[in-house]
Amino acid sequence: MKRIALYPGTFDPLTNGHLDIINRASSLCDILIIGVAENIGKNPFFKISKRKKLIEEVLKINKLNSKRYLGEIKVESFDNLLIDFARKNSVSMIIRGLRAVSDFDYEFQMAGMNARLDNDIETIFLAASEKHQFVASRFVKEIALLGGDINSFVHPIVADAMKIKKKIKKR
């Protein structure tokens, strides 16, 4: 039986921190599904189709340049309850990245709720690598919108897409 893991998030935008978690999580399972959440409530910078496309483009390049084994990675979008999406995809574990203690409190509560909804699906916490502990999508968006340099926080493909989107938004 294949071990299928789910790494859910809004990924608006995909950061180098997300990519680090994807790389590390991919070695823990046979198939890693990147679950791109619609999450209209967060007023996303990119539409879900664009977020999904950016992740796929970055992963294609990342896989070629990776020195470690990366299992099969799929990118899927969803707009329903996380546990329902996980069940539909035969997921046995949900991967969550933790940057700081404040993340843990929220993630711990969510893991508890998910366990109550389906106790056969484990939540696995991966601590952010030291160089990515402070990187958050909301900060990257703010820096980009204010004209700052985001190149150390995101892949060049994402940085370029954000520059183009920023120009379009200004019109």
Beta strands, then each sheet from edge to edge (+ up, - down):
strand 1: 4-9
strand 2: 31-37
strand 3: 72-78
strand 4: 93-98
strand 5: 122-127
sheet 1: 3+ 2+ 1+ 4+ 5+
end
